[in-house]
Amino acid sequence: MKKINIIILFFSLSLLFGCGDDFLNLEPQGSVTPEQLAELPESKLVGVFQGKLNGVYGYLQGNTNIDREPYTGVKSWDIISDMYASDIVMTTQGYAWYWDTYQVNEHVATYRRTKGIWETCYNQIYTLNGILETMTEVPENLQLKSIYAQAATLRAFYYFKLITWYQQSYLDNKNAPGVPVITSSNAEPTGRGTIQEVYDQIIADLDAATLAFSDPEIAAIQNTAVSPSVTAGIYAQVAITMGDYQKAAQKAAEAKEGFPLMSRDEWLGGFHTIGNPEWMWALEINSETTGYYDSFFSHMSNVDPGYAGAIQMYKIMDAALFAQIDESDVRYEAFSDEGEAFNFKFYDDPALSGDWVAPYLFMRSAEMYLLEAEGKARSGDESGAKLVLTDLIKARCDGADPYNISSLSGQSLLDMIHTQARIELWGEGKSLLYAKRFKRTIKRNYPGTNHTEILNDYPYNDPKLIMLIPQDEINNNPEIDESDQNL
């Protein structure tokens, strides 16, 4: 039977079975079938699955051996998100990296970026399917149970990335075309289905991971791997996107437990310390995995000798957003250059700035505070929402509340949550999701704008803000044709 034609690179399998020129083959040599895996003793199965899982974690950074910038991993998608929402300003075109992104012009079906996100997600889903299809239920073996929980969480993570990049919001039309849902490493060609079907799979995976992680005998996992807190954090992100606000608040509260908000000095510390108490999930980078000039810090740090710093392709904060930060707020210092919007939030360890050996942050507890506050506010618990939001504000403002959170209610409270999320999570890839959830018109053309590429106002559901289905997918998958394309 014909294998699924979803664009798959099998990079993770190459990490397990050896690298070489064959890793692009759609029928890789030396792969292990589910039937063969099922016959292995548990001790060997743990080794095989851990190898696959290590490959998935490694790919979070990307694979710059393929096509450089479009494949520099999840953190590059974070940059796109915040540029599309216009919270990140590019001060000059420079060498043009991310310039098409800044112009909100990378959604085209033949573009490398559109193809790169699709390929990366499905490649990792394929590898994770190879783990999960062998364990049809939560295993008893503690090591396998932990692997199962991590794999289910990561598959949910990648499907959530896919559906948010290749379709409009769930609450706008959950019956709109989704993305192909594939749960086998040996699947038939699959069509788009619906947004609802994709979210059904995401929730099923998160529920399965939550059940597996509920075993108290599974040892705590460090923040370089998926933990129960990360599963709860992704669940909170998904639930609030689906409008399940009470569930979102509950999961966000669970996720942030044990991750205290960072101090003023830690917030100003460059966001490059893996041991930061607020960081729930991060990827350690070493001299062999840094990505060098294609790394996140090369593009986002204005004070390191990378694309941003050396070429002065600065990434700075939108002026209208910067104007909403109180001067007593630690974040004002992080984004202020003599009173003008800038970005000192991200910078590498000074001793390693030439190699960009700095960890990549994927989740931290401040986001959970914001999600919990939003979930409570939207579900009618405004007093609870204000308490949570005030805790975050006081941590950023030396115990004070210059934003007067206690006086807010209704839409003004929601507006403040949105503003604080844009400030707090700037550069972390959340701005576009917030713009869509709050149904905001995105503005660059206003008095005092610091944008170098002025665009007319565009709504949160502008077709340019989602990717088209890659042309290669349409050409090669008989279950998807031009009539299935996003409009």
C-alpha positions as CSV (number, residue, x, y, z in Angstrom):
1,M,0.0,0.0,0.0
2,K,1.2,3.5,-0.8
3,K,2.8,5.3,2.1
4,I,1.5,8.7,3.2
5,N,2.9,11.5,1.0
6,I,3.0,14.1,3.8
7,I,6.4,15.7,3.5
8,I,8.6,13.8,5.9
9,L,12.4,14.0,6.3
10,F,13.0,11.3,8.9
11,F,15.8,13.3,10.5
12,S,15.0,11.9,13.9
13,L,15.4,8.3,12.6
14,S,18.7,9.3,11.1
15,L,19.9,10.3,14.6
16,L,19.0,6.8,15.8
17,F,20.3,4.7,12.9
18,G,23.2,6.8,11.7
19,C,23.6,9.9,9.5
20,G,24.3,10.0,5.8
21,D,23.0,10.8,2.4
22,D,20.1,8.4,2.7
23,F,18.2,10.3,5.4
24,L,15.9,12.1,2.9
25,N,14.6,8.8,1.4
26,L,10.9,8.3,1.9
27,E,11.6,4.6,2.6
28,P,14.6,4.8,4.9
29,Q,16.8,1.7,5.1
30,G,17.3,0.2,8.5
31,S,14.1,1.4,10.1
32,V,12.4,-0.8,12.6
33,T,8.7,-1.7,12.0
34,P,6.1,-1.5,14.8
35,E,5.8,-5.3,14.6
36,Q,9.6,-5.7,15.2
37,L,9.5,-3.2,18.1
38,A,6.7,-5.0,19.8
39,E,8.8,-8.1,20.0
40,L,11.7,-6.4,21.8
41,P,12.2,-6.8,25.5
42,E,11.3,-3.8,27.6
43,S,15.0,-3.0,28.3
44,K,15.8,-2.7,24.6
45,L,12.6,-1.0,23.8
46,V,13.5,1.8,26.3
47,G,16.8,2.4,24.5
48,V,15.1,2.5,21.0
49,F,12.4,4.8,22.1
50,Q,14.7,7.1,24.1
51,G,16.9,7.4,21.0
52,K,13.8,8.5,18.9
53,L,12.8,10.9,21.6
54,N,16.2,12.4,21.8
55,G,16.0,13.1,18.1
56,V,12.7,14.9,18.5
57,Y,14.2,17.1,21.3
58,G,17.2,17.8,19.1
59,Y,15.0,18.9,16.2
60,L,13.3,21.6,18.4
61,Q,16.4,23.6,17.5
62,G,16.0,22.8,13.8
63,N,18.1,21.4,11.1
64,T,20.2,24.1,9.5
65,N,21.9,21.5,7.3
66,I,18.9,21.5,5.0
67,D,18.1,25.0,4.0
68,R,19.3,27.3,6.7
69,E,16.9,29.9,8.1
70,P,13.5,28.3,7.2
71,Y,14.6,25.2,9.2
72,T,16.0,26.8,12.3
73,G,13.4,25.3,14.5
74,V,10.5,26.4,16.7
75,K,12.2,29.6,17.9
76,S,12.3,30.9,14.3
77,W,8.5,30.4,14.3
78,D,8.3,32.5,17.5
79,I,10.0,35.4,15.6
80,I,7.4,35.1,12.8
81,S,4.5,35.1,15.2
82,D,5.6,38.4,16.9
83,M,6.5,40.0,13.6
84,Y,3.1,39.1,12.1
85,A,1.4,40.7,15.1
86,S,3.8,43.7,14.6
87,D,5.1,43.6,18.2
88,I,8.6,43.1,16.8
89,V,10.0,45.9,14.6
90,M,12.9,45.3,12.2
91,T,14.9,48.5,12.0
92,T,16.5,47.7,8.6
93,Q,16.4,45.1,5.9
94,G,20.1,44.3,6.2
95,Y,20.8,40.8,4.7
96,A,17.0,40.3,4.4
97,W,16.7,37.5,6.8
98,Y,13.1,37.7,8.1
99,W,12.4,40.7,5.9
100,D,9.6,38.9,4.0
101,T,8.3,37.9,7.4
102,Y,8.3,41.5,8.6
103,Q,6.4,42.4,5.5
104,V,3.8,39.7,6.4
105,N,4.5,38.0,3.1
106,E,5.7,34.4,3.8
107,H,2.5,32.5,3.5
108,V,2.8,31.6,-0.2
109,A,2.5,27.8,-1.0
110,T,5.9,27.7,-2.8
111,Y,7.9,29.5,-0.2
112,R,10.5,27.8,1.9
113,R,9.1,28.9,5.2
114,T,5.6,27.5,4.4
115,K,7.2,24.2,3.5
116,G,9.7,24.2,6.3
117,I,7.1,24.4,9.2
118,W,5.0,21.7,7.6
119,E,7.9,19.4,7.0
120,T,9.3,19.9,10.5
121,C,6.0,19.2,12.2
122,Y,5.1,16.1,10.2
123,N,8.6,14.7,10.4
124,Q,8.5,14.9,14.2
125,I,4.9,13.5,14.3
126,Y,6.0,10.6,12.2
127,T,8.8,9.8,14.7
128,L,6.5,10.2,17.7
129,N,3.9,7.9,16.0
130,G,6.6,5.3,15.8
131,I,6.8,5.4,19.6
132,L,3.1,5.7,20.4
133,E,1.7,3.2,18.0
134,T,3.7,0.4,19.7
135,M,2.3,1.3,23.1
136,T,-1.5,1.2,22.5
137,E,-2.1,2.0,26.2
138,V,-0.1,3.5,29.1
139,P,2.7,1.0,29.8
140,E,3.4,-0.3,33.3
141,N,7.2,0.0,33.0
142,L,8.1,3.4,34.6
143,Q,10.7,4.3,31.9
144,L,8.3,3.5,29.1
145,K,5.5,5.3,30.9
146,S,7.6,8.4,31.0
147,I,8.6,8.1,27.4
148,Y,5.0,7.6,26.4
149,A,3.9,10.7,28.3
150,Q,6.6,12.8,26.7
151,A,5.8,11.5,23.2
152,A,2.1,12.1,23.6
153,T,2.7,15.7,24.8
154,L,5.1,16.4,22.0
155,R,2.7,15.1,19.3
156,A,0.0,17.3,20.7
157,F,2.5,20.2,20.7
158,Y,3.3,19.7,17.0
159,Y,-0.3,19.3,16.0
160,F,-1.1,22.5,17.9
161,K,1.6,24.3,15.9
162,L,0.3,22.9,12.7
163,I,-3.3,23.9,13.2
164,T,-2.4,27.4,14.4
165,W,-0.1,28.0,11.4
166,Y,-2.2,26.5,8.7
167,Q,-5.8,27.5,9.6
168,Q,-7.7,30.3,11.3
169,S,-8.9,30.1,14.9
170,Y,-10.9,27.3,16.4
171,L,-13.6,29.6,17.7
172,D,-14.1,31.3,14.3
173,N,-15.1,28.0,12.6
174,K,-14.2,24.7,14.1
175,N,-15.7,22.9,11.1
176,A,-13.2,24.6,8.7
177,P,-10.6,22.4,7.0
178,G,-7.8,21.3,9.4
179,V,-4.5,19.6,8.7
180,P,-4.1,15.8,8.1
181,V,-4.3,13.8,11.3
182,I,-1.8,10.9,11.2
183,T,-1.3,8.6,14.1
184,S,0.7,5.8,12.3
185,S,4.2,5.7,10.9
186,N,2.8,3.6,8.0
187,A,-0.3,5.5,7.0
188,E,-2.4,5.9,3.9
189,P,-2.7,9.4,2.2
190,T,-4.9,11.6,4.4
191,G,-7.0,14.6,3.6
192,R,-7.4,17.8,5.7
193,G,-10.4,16.8,7.9
194,T,-11.6,19.6,10.1
195,I,-10.2,21.8,12.8
196,Q,-12.3,20.0,15.3
197,E,-10.7,16.6,14.4
198,V,-7.3,18.1,14.9
199,Y,-8.1,19.4,18.3
200,D,-9.8,16.1,19.2
201,Q,-6.4,14.4,18.6
202,I,-4.6,17.1,20.5
203,I,-6.8,16.7,23.6
204,A,-6.7,12.9,23.4
205,D,-2.9,13.0,23.4
206,L,-2.8,15.5,26.3
207,D,-5.2,13.4,28.3
208,A,-3.1,10.3,27.7
209,A,0.0,12.1,28.7
210,T,-1.6,13.5,31.8
211,L,-2.8,10.0,32.8
212,A,0.7,8.6,32.4
213,F,2.4,11.5,34.2
214,S,0.0,11.0,37.1
215,D,2.0,8.1,38.4
216,P,3.9,9.5,41.4
217,E,6.7,7.0,40.8
218,I,7.9,8.8,37.7
219,A,10.8,10.9,38.8
220,A,10.8,14.6,38.2
221,I,12.3,15.6,34.8
222,Q,14.5,18.6,34.4
223,N,13.3,21.5,32.2
224,T,15.2,20.3,29.2
225,A,12.5,17.6,28.6
226,V,8.8,17.5,28.7
227,S,7.4,17.2,32.3
228,P,3.9,17.1,33.8
229,S,4.1,20.8,34.1
230,V,4.8,21.2,30.4
231,T,1.9,18.9,29.6
232,A,-0.4,21.0,31.8
233,G,1.0,24.2,30.2
234,I,0.3,23.1,26.6
235,Y,-3.1,21.9,27.8
236,A,-3.8,25.5,29.1
237,Q,-2.7,27.0,25.8
238,V,-5.0,24.6,23.8
239,A,-7.9,24.9,26.2
240,I,-8.0,28.7,26.1
241,T,-7.8,28.6,22.3
242,M,-10.9,26.3,22.3
243,G,-12.8,28.6,24.7
244,D,-12.7,26.1,27.6
245,Y,-11.7,28.9,30.0
246,Q,-12.2,27.1,33.3
247,K,-10.0,24.2,32.1
248,A,-7.4,26.7,30.9
249,A,-7.2,28.4,34.3
250,Q,-7.0,25.1,36.1
251,K,-4.3,23.7,33.9
252,A,-2.3,27.0,34.0
253,A,-2.4,27.0,37.8
254,E,-1.2,23.4,37.9
255,A,1.6,24.1,35.4
256,K,3.1,27.0,37.2
257,E,3.3,25.2,40.6
258,G,6.9,25.0,41.7
259,F,8.2,27.6,39.2
260,P,8.5,31.0,41.1
261,L,8.6,34.2,39.2
262,M,12.1,35.4,38.5
263,S,13.7,38.4,40.3
264,R,14.4,41.8,38.7
265,D,18.0,40.8,38.1
266,E,17.0,37.5,36.6
267,W,14.6,39.2,34.2
268,L,17.4,41.5,33.1
269,G,19.9,38.6,32.8
270,G,19.6,38.0,29.1
271,F,17.2,35.1,29.0
272,H,20.1,32.7,28.5
273,T,20.3,30.8,31.8
274,I,18.9,27.2,31.8
275,G,18.6,27.3,35.6
276,N,16.2,30.2,35.7
277,P,13.6,29.3,38.3
278,E,10.8,30.4,36.0
279,W,11.7,28.3,33.1
280,M,9.5,25.2,32.7
281,W,10.9,23.9,29.4
282,A,14.1,24.8,27.5
283,L,16.6,23.3,25.2
284,E,20.3,23.2,26.1
285,I,22.5,24.4,23.3
286,N,26.2,23.4,23.0
287,S,29.0,24.2,20.6
288,E,27.9,21.4,18.2
289,T,24.2,22.4,18.2
290,T,24.4,26.2,18.3
291,G,23.4,27.1,14.8
292,Y,25.8,30.0,14.9
293,Y,24.6,32.8,12.7
294,D,21.2,31.1,12.1
295,S,20.6,30.8,15.9
296,F,17.8,32.6,17.7
297,F,20.2,34.8,19.6
298,S,22.0,35.8,16.4
299,H,18.7,37.2,15.1
300,M,17.3,38.5,18.3
301,S,20.2,39.9,20.4
302,N,21.0,43.5,19.4
303,V,24.2,43.4,21.5
304,D,25.8,40.2,20.2
305,P,27.9,40.0,17.0
306,G,25.2,38.2,15.0
307,Y,22.7,39.3,12.3
308,A,21.0,41.7,14.6
309,G,24.0,43.2,16.4
310,A,26.8,43.2,13.9
311,I,24.6,44.0,10.8
312,Q,22.3,46.3,12.9
313,M,19.3,44.4,11.7
314,Y,17.9,45.2,15.1
315,K,14.7,43.6,16.5
316,I,13.0,46.1,18.8
317,M,9.6,46.6,20.4
318,D,6.7,48.4,18.7
319,A,6.6,52.0,20.0
320,A,2.9,51.9,20.9
321,L,3.4,48.8,23.0
322,F,6.5,50.3,24.7
323,A,4.6,53.4,25.6
324,Q,2.3,51.3,27.8
325,I,5.1,50.1,30.1
326,D,5.4,52.0,33.4
327,E,8.9,53.4,34.0
328,S,9.0,51.7,37.4
329,D,8.6,48.3,35.7
330,V,11.7,46.2,35.2
331,R,10.6,45.5,31.7
332,Y,10.9,49.2,30.8
333,E,14.6,49.0,31.5
334,A,14.8,45.9,29.3
335,F,13.3,47.6,26.4
336,S,14.3,51.2,26.8
337,D,17.3,52.9,25.1
338,E,17.3,56.5,26.4
339,G,13.5,56.5,26.6
340,E,13.1,55.0,23.1
341,A,11.9,51.4,22.3
342,F,14.7,48.9,21.9
343,N,15.4,45.3,23.1
344,F,17.9,44.3,25.7
345,K,15.7,41.3,26.7
346,F,17.7,38.7,24.8
347,Y,21.5,38.5,24.8
348,D,24.0,35.7,25.0
349,D,26.4,34.8,27.8
350,P,29.2,37.4,27.2
351,A,31.8,34.7,27.4
352,L,30.1,32.7,24.6
353,S,28.5,35.4,22.5
354,G,30.6,34.5,19.4
355,D,29.3,30.9,19.4
356,W,25.7,31.6,20.6
357,V,25.8,28.7,23.0
358,A,22.6,29.8,24.8
359,P,19.5,27.7,25.7
360,Y,16.3,28.1,23.9
361,L,13.2,28.9,26.1
362,F,9.9,27.3,25.2
363,M,7.7,27.8,28.3
364,R,7.9,29.6,31.6
365,S,5.6,30.2,34.4
366,A,4.8,33.9,33.7
367,E,2.8,32.8,30.7
368,M,0.9,30.5,33.0
369,Y,0.0,33.4,35.2
370,L,-1.3,35.3,32.2
371,L,-3.3,32.3,31.0
372,E,-4.7,31.6,34.4
373,A,-5.8,35.3,34.8
374,E,-7.4,35.3,31.3
375,G,-9.1,32.0,31.9
376,K,-10.6,33.2,35.2
377,A,-11.6,36.6,33.8
378,R,-13.4,35.0,30.8
379,S,-15.2,32.4,33.0
380,G,-16.5,35.0,35.5
381,D,-14.0,34.9,38.3
382,E,-12.7,38.5,37.9
383,S,-11.5,38.7,41.5
384,G,-9.4,35.6,41.1
385,A,-8.0,36.9,37.7
386,K,-7.0,40.2,39.3
387,L,-5.2,38.4,42.2
388,V,-3.1,36.3,39.7
389,L,-2.3,39.2,37.4
390,T,-1.4,41.4,40.4
391,D,1.1,38.8,41.6
392,L,2.8,39.0,38.2
393,I,2.8,42.8,38.1
394,K,4.2,43.1,41.6
395,A,7.1,40.7,40.7
396,R,8.0,43.0,37.8
397,C,7.5,46.3,39.7
398,D,9.3,45.8,43.0
399,G,6.1,44.9,44.9
400,A,4.0,47.8,43.6
401,D,1.1,47.9,41.1
402,P,1.4,51.0,38.9
403,Y,-1.2,49.5,36.5
404,N,-3.9,49.6,39.2
405,I,-5.1,46.1,38.5
406,S,-7.7,46.2,41.4
407,S,-9.7,48.9,39.6
408,L,-10.2,47.0,36.4
409,S,-13.2,44.9,35.4
410,G,-14.9,43.5,32.3
411,Q,-13.2,44.5,29.0
412,S,-10.7,46.8,30.7
413,L,-9.4,43.8,32.7
414,L,-9.1,41.6,29.6
415,D,-7.4,44.5,27.7
416,M,-4.8,44.7,30.5
417,I,-4.2,41.0,30.4
418,H,-3.6,41.2,26.7
419,T,-1.3,44.2,27.1
420,Q,0.7,42.5,29.9
421,A,1.1,39.4,27.8
422,R,2.4,41.3,24.9
423,I,5.0,43.0,27.1
424,E,6.0,40.1,29.3
425,L,6.2,37.5,26.4
426,W,7.7,39.8,23.8
427,G,9.9,37.8,21.4
428,E,8.7,34.5,22.7
429,G,6.2,33.8,19.9
430,K,2.9,34.4,21.6
431,S,1.7,37.7,20.1
432,L,-0.1,36.3,17.1
433,L,-2.0,33.8,19.2
434,Y,-3.1,36.6,21.5
435,A,-4.1,38.9,18.6
436,K,-6.3,36.1,17.2
437,R,-7.8,35.2,20.5
438,F,-8.6,38.9,21.4
439,K,-9.7,39.5,17.8
440,R,-7.5,42.6,17.4
441,T,-6.8,44.7,14.4
442,I,-3.1,45.0,14.0
443,K,-1.7,48.5,13.4
444,R,1.6,49.8,12.2
445,N,0.5,53.1,10.7
446,Y,-0.1,55.4,13.6
447,P,1.4,58.8,14.8
448,G,4.9,58.1,16.3
449,T,5.2,54.6,14.8
450,N,8.7,53.2,14.7
451,H,8.0,50.6,12.0
452,T,10.2,50.8,9.0
453,E,7.8,48.8,6.8
454,I,4.4,50.6,7.1
455,L,1.4,48.4,6.3
456,N,-2.3,49.3,6.3
457,D,-4.2,47.9,9.3
458,Y,-5.0,44.2,9.0
459,P,-7.4,42.1,11.0
460,Y,-6.5,39.1,13.2
461,N,-8.0,36.7,10.6
462,D,-6.3,38.2,7.5
463,P,-5.5,35.3,5.2
464,K,-1.8,36.4,5.1
465,L,-1.5,35.4,8.8
466,I,-1.9,31.7,8.1
467,M,0.3,29.6,5.8
468,L,-0.9,28.1,2.6
469,I,-0.7,24.3,2.3
470,P,2.8,23.7,0.7
471,Q,2.6,23.2,-3.0
472,D,4.7,20.0,-2.7
473,E,1.9,18.5,-0.5
474,I,-0.8,19.4,-3.0
475,N,1.3,17.9,-5.8
476,N,2.1,14.6,-3.9
477,N,-0.9,13.9,-1.7
478,P,-3.8,12.5,-3.8
479,E,-6.2,13.4,-0.9
480,I,-5.4,17.1,-1.1
481,D,-5.7,19.3,-4.2
482,E,-6.0,22.9,-5.1
483,S,-9.6,23.0,-4.1
484,D,-8.4,22.2,-0.5
485,Q,-6.1,25.2,-0.4
486,N,-6.5,27.9,2.2
487,L,-8.0,31.0,0.6
